[in-house]
Amino acid sequence: MRLLLIEDDTSLAQGIRTALKPEGYTVDWLADGQQAFYGIKNEVFDLLLLDLGLPGLDGLSLLKKIRDEGKQLPVLILTARDAVADRIAGLDAGADDYLIKPFDITELKARVRALLRRSAGRAQTILQLGELELNPQNQQVIFQKQPVNLTRREFALLHELLNQPGHVFTRDHLQQLLYGWEEDVESNALEVHIHHLRKKLFPSLIRTLRGIGYVLDKDAQP
């Protein structure tokens, strides 16, 4: 899953990114509300972590603008504004959840998982396809009742594909999911991750659609 964190406190932003990275998320970060608006218009994210007191464009105004643009991604507000009126304003502007600073990082992780489940239309945490199970909470993958050891990016890639079996993902989308804006990427990096997943699970699980992208075959058999 690819998240966008919009927070002008550098130390807090770095702390959140460091905490979420082992969970298999790619967390891009912007500190300016206006820059964030352009980023959201032109990129695909699974969830937005939004501070309210931002330079360029304040958080509530940004939230209203992206909702006016028809963007439906889940939004979790992170703010020190704890008055009931502030929470109501955030929710009425289009936020899906509200977390008051300072917060416990484990609660942040749980709320992120819940919002991502809700946006995918799932009530259960565990993703399952045949004998394959993926648990985002404990970062565990089970195949044919045996644990499978995946790297952080292999897990993130499988999570994305397994979250929408049968959906075709473009190469660019998956590459942005795994690496975001800040990392240099080798030209064959995505293909290497796909190869490793096929080897650790089974070859027919992920199909290549030449010139288009990849799809997790929901009818594939080991």
Helices and strands as residue ranges (DSSP letters): E 2-6, H 10-20, G 21-23, E 26-30, H 33-42, E 47-50, H 59-68, E 75-79, H 84-92, E 97-100, H 105-119, E 127-129, E 132-135, E 140-143, E 146-148, H 152-163, E 168-170, H 171-179, H 189-200, G 203-205, E 206-209, E 213-216
